[in-house]
Amino acid sequence: MDIYFRRDFLNLPGHHAGAHVVGIVSIERFFDQEPELVAHLTIADCSRTVVLDFDAHDDASLANSLHKARLLREVVDEFVVHLERAATSHGVVASDG
């Protein structure tokens, strides 16, 4: 059962096609086992694809998956701040697409 599904293209129209992000969070039941949290984040540019797993089958794996997701969010947020700062300090004009 999908709890969350989102798929978006990363590039603005007119830029290289194919870059995308897909996030999926679902609850799966395998045979007679307890339900399991299955979560994947796929990030692709024009030539490379990375799939990150955030599956959780117990408290320890859930804690690790949440740690990984939160750390990624922190790094991406900081990356955006520094990308914007670098563009501004070097006179690069950027727009919110």
N, C-alpha and C positions, 0 to 999 in steps of 0.2 A: 504494500500500500504506500504510494508516494505521499509524503508529507510536504515536500518542497521540490519544485522543479523550475529551474530558470535557465534559459539559453539566450545568449546575446552575442551579436557580432561586436568585436572590440574596436575595429577601425571605423572611421567616418566614411560616408560614401565618397567614392573616388580614390580611396587609398587601397592598398593591396588587399585583395579579398582573402577570405579563409580564416582570419584570426577570430577566435571565438572563445567564450567561456561557458561552461555548463556546470551547474550545481544541482545535485540530486541528494535528497535525504529521504529514506524510506524505511519502513519496518517490514522485514521479511521473516517468514516462518519456514524453516527448513525441516521437512519431515515432521517428527513428533517433538522436536526441540522447542525451547522457549523462543519467543520472538527476539529478533536481533536487529539492532540499528545498523543500517547499511548506508554509507554516505560517501560520495565521490565528488571531487572538484576537478574538472578538466579545463586546462588552459592551453590554448594553441595559438601560435602565430602562423605565419605563412608556410613554415617548413618544419616546425617542431611541435610536439604535443607532450604535455605532462599531465598525468592523472595522479592525483593525490587521494589516498584512501583515508577515511575517517571512521571506519567501522568500529562498532563497540558491542562487545558480547559480555562484558562484566564491568564492574566499577572502575577497575584500573585502566582498561582500554578506553572507557568513556572519558576518564580524566585526561588521558594522553591525547585523545582526539580533540577535546575541547582546548587543551593547551596549544596544540598544533594550530588549530583554527584561529585562536585568539592572537597567537604570535604572528601568524601570517597577516592578519588584519592590521596589527600594529606596524609591521614592516611596510606593508603597502601604504598605509596612511602616512608614515614618515617619508617614504619614497616620493609620494605626490608632493608633499611640502617642499622637499629639497629639489625636485624637478621644477616646480613652479618658481622657487627662489633662484635657481640657476638660470632659468630662462629670463627672468626679470633682470637679474644682475648683468646679463650679457646682451640685453636689448632685443631678445627674441620675443616677437609678438605671438601670444597664444590666445585662443578663444575657447570658451566652454562650448564644445561641439554638441 
